[in-house]
Amino acid sequence: MSSHHESIIREPLITGDNITYAKITDDILVPVENMPNKAWWIGFTIASAGATLWLVAVCYTFWYGIGAWGLNKTVGWAWDITGFVWWVGIGHAGTLISAVLLLFRQNWRNSINRSAEAMTIFAVICAATYIVAHMGRPWMALYSLPLPNQYGSLWVNFNSPLIWDVFAISTYFSVSLVFWYTGLLPDIATIRDRATGLRRRIYSVMSFGWNGSVKTWQRFEAVSLVLAGVSTPLVLSVHTIVSMDFATSLEPGWHTTIFPPYFVAGAIFSGFAMVLTLLLVVRKVMGLENYITMFHIESMNKIIILTGSIVGVAYLTEFFIAWYSGSEYEQYAFINRSTGPYWWAYWTMMTCNVITPQLFWIKKIRVSIPATWVLSIIVNIGMWFERFVIIVTSLHRDYLPSSWVMFYPTWVEVSIFVGSIGVFFTLFLLFLRVLPSIAMAEVKLLLKSSSEQEKKKLLQQGQLDGAQTEFYKENLIKYDSIEKAEYVNI
C-alpha cells in the first residue's frame, strides 16, 4: 500500500529501463484493451473444448445418476471427492499471497496477487461443482444451508463435517471474492478513464464511482487490511475443516490428528505450484517479464520447498503413528497403501511431492523457467495422487476381506475431472481478457524504491562500495529480463 524503504542492494521487483507510471499501465493493459493474440485463442479453444466435455459429463451424471460413476459398495468416495479436495487446495495460495503476505508487508506479492486471487475464485467454483454432483439429487443442494423451516425442510445436521464444509467453503469464497474485487477497483477505474463508448459505461459501473481522492485511497487501504485480517484465519480453517471430513471418522488411515496441519501445508504446496504453472505462461505470452521477475519465481519456489518438506514429514509421521499405535488395522492401512494393489499411486505421490521438490535446493533449477514450470506441474500431479491415495486406498479394503474391491473410474468421472480443468482455464483466460492480471496500482508503489532503474541510478552515483556493488550485480545473474552488459562498467 504505502511506500517503503529498503536496502539498495536488495534485488529489484521491477526490471527494465525507462519504466514510468504510464508505461506500467500500458504494458499491463495490453491484453485488456487490444484484440487477443493467437496464443490466447489457441488456449481458449482448448479450454473451451474441455469445458464442453465437462458439461456433457455432468449432464450425463444428472440424467443417469451417480451410478454412471465407478463407485461401488465399498468405495463410496473416489474421483469426485479427490477432485473436490484437490481444487480446494489449489485455491489456498491466492488468499495466502493476498492476505498473509500483505499483513507481513511482503511487497513481492504485488505482481502476483491479482492472478492468484482470481485462481482462488475459479478453483473454489470448480470444487463446488463436485459437491453438487456427488449429492445425487443436485436440486436439493439448496437445503444444505440453514434455511427457515417454513421452506418445509428440517435444519441441517450441524454435527456433520460435511455441513462444516458448506459453511467454510462458502465463507472462504465470499471473503475471497470481496477481497479480490476490492483490490480491482482502482485498476478498473483506470480502464474506465481510458475507454470509450459502451466499454466506458460498463467499467464505470464496475468501478463503483472510484475517484482516486485521498479519502478514497485511505478507505481502500483500511478495507484491504481488514479483509486481509479476516481472510488470514480462513487460510488455516478451510482446509482444516475439509480434513475433518476424514479425521472425524473411524476409518483406518483417516482417523488421525495430523490431518488438519498436513492438509493445510499440502494446500499451500499445491496452490503455489498452480500459481507458477499459470504465471510462467502468462509472463511469457503477455510480455510481463519486467513485472513478474525471477525474484518472484524464486520466492515461490522457496515456499514450495518449505511446504513440500512439511508434507514429506507428514507422510513419515503417518507411518510412525500407525506403527506406534499398535493397531493392526491402522498398520495394515499404510502397508496396503505402499505395497498393495495401488502401490503405483502411492509411490507416484511420494516421488512427485517429496523427492522432486527437493530439486529446488539447487539454485540453477530454482531460477530456471523451464525446470520450474515442469516441476510445478509434477507437484500438482503428485497432490492429486495424494488425495486419491488417502481416499481410495483407505476404502477399497475395509475390515471384511469379503468386501474388498478395486475401484475403476468410468469415462464420466474422468471427463468431469478433465473438463473441470477446462472450466478453470476458460474462466482464467476470460479474466485475462477483461481485467488486468497484475495489480497496477500496487506495482506502481514500488517504482521509486524497488525498480531496477532506481537502483541502477544509486549504483552510478556511487552510493555503494565495491563489495556491495559486486554483491548486487551477482544477484542479477539469474534475471532473464535484465541486460547484464549494462553493469559491466559500473
C-alpha positions, 0 to 999 in steps of 0.5 A, a space after each residue: 500500500 504505502 511506500 517503503 524503504 529498503 536496502 539498495 542492494 536488495 534485488 529489484 521487483 521491477 526490471 527494465 529501463 525507462 519504466 514510468 507510471 504510464 508505461 506500467 499501465 500500458 504494458 499491463 493493459 495490453 491484453 485488456 484493451 487490444 484484440 487477443 493474440 493467437 496464443 490466447 485463442 489457441 488456449 481458449 479453444 482448448 479450454 473451451 473444448 474441455 469445458 464442453 466435455 465437462 458439461 456433457 459429463 455432468 449432464 450425463 451424471 444428472 440424467 443417469 445418476 451417480 451410478 454412471 460413476 465407478 463407485 461401488 459398495 465399498 468405495 463410496 468416495 473416489 474421483 469426485 471427492 479427490 477432485 473436490 479436495 484437490 481444487 480446494 487446495 489449489 485455491 489456498 495460495 491466492 488468499 495466502 499471497 493476498 492476505 498473509 503476505 500483505 499483513 507481513 508487508 511482503 511487497 513481492 506479492 504485488 505482481 502476483 496477487 491479482 492472478 492468484 486471487 482470481 485462481 482462488 475464485 475459479 478453483 473454489 467454483 470448480 470444487 463446488 461443482 463436485 459437491 453438487 454432483 456427488 449429492 445425487 439429487 443436485 436440486 436439493 443442494 439448496 437445503 444444505 444451508 440453514 434455511 427457515 423451516 417454513 421452506 418445509 425442510 428440517 435444519 441441517 445436521 450441524 454435527 456433520 463435517 460435511 455441513 462444516 464444509 458448506 459453511 467454510 467453503 462458502 465463507 472462504 469464497 465470499 471473503 475471497 471474492 470481496 477481497 479480490 474485487 476490492 483490490 480491482 477497483 482502482 485498476 478498473 477505474 483506470 480502464 474506465 478513464 481510458 475507454 470509450 463508448 459502451 466499454 466506458 459505461 460498463 467499467 464505470 459501473 464496475 468501478 463503483 464511482 472510484 475517484 482516486 481522492 485521498 479519502 478514497 485511497 485511505 478507505 481502500 487501504 483500511 478495507 484491504 487490511 481488514 479483509 486481509 485480517 479476516 481472510 488470514 484465519 480462513 487460510 488455516 480453517 478451510 482446509 482444516 475443516 475439509 480434513 475433518 471430513 476424514 479425521 472425524 471418522 473411524 476409518 483406518 488411515 483417516 482417523 488421525 490428528 495430523 490431518 488438519 496441519 498436513 492438509 493445510 501445508 499440502 494446500 499451500 504446496 499445491 496452490 503455489 505450484 498452480 500459481 507458477 504453472 499459470 504465471 510462467 505462461 502468462 509472463 511469457 505470452 503477455 510480455 510481463 517479464 519486467 513485472 513478474 521477475 525471477 525474484 518472484 519465481 524464486 520466492 515461490 519456489 522457496 515456499 514450495 520447498 518449505 511446504 513440500 518438506 512439511 508434507 514429506 514429514 507428514 507422510 513419515 509421521 503417518 507411518 510412525 503413528 500407525 506403527 506406534 499405535 499398535 493397531 493392526 488395522 491402522 498398520 495394515 492401512 499404510 502397508 496396503 497403501 505402499 505395497 498393495 494393489 495401488 502401490 503405483 499411486 502411492 509411490 507416484 505421490 511420494 516421488 512427485 511431492 517429496 523427492 522432486 521438490 527437493 530439486 529446488 535446493 539447487 539454485 540453477 533449477 530454482 531460477 530456471 523457467 523451464 525446470 520450474 514450470 515442469 516441476 510445478 506441474 509434477 507437484 500438482 500431479 503428485 497432490 492429486 495422487 495424494 488425495 486419491 491415495 488417502 481416499 481410495 486406498 483407505 476404502 477399497 479394503 475395509 475390515 471384511 476381506 469379503 468386501 474388498 474391491 478395486 475401484 475403476 473410474 468410468 469415462 464420466 468421472 474422468 471427463 468431469 475431472 478433465 473438463 473441470 480443468 477446462 472450466 478453470 482455464 476458460 474462466 482464467 483466460 476470460 479474466 485475462 481478457 477483461 481485467 488486468 492480471 497484475 495489480 497496477 496500482 500496487 506495482 506502481 508503489 514500488 517504482 521509486 524504491 524497488 525498480 531496477 532503474 532506481 537502483 541502477 541510478 544509486 549504483 552510478 552515483 556511487 552510493 555503494 562500495 565495491 563489495 556491495 556493488 559486486 554483491 548486487 550485480 551477482 544477484 542479477 545473474 539469474 534475471 532473464 529480463 535484465 541486460 547484464 552488459 549494462 553493469 559491466 562498467 559500473 
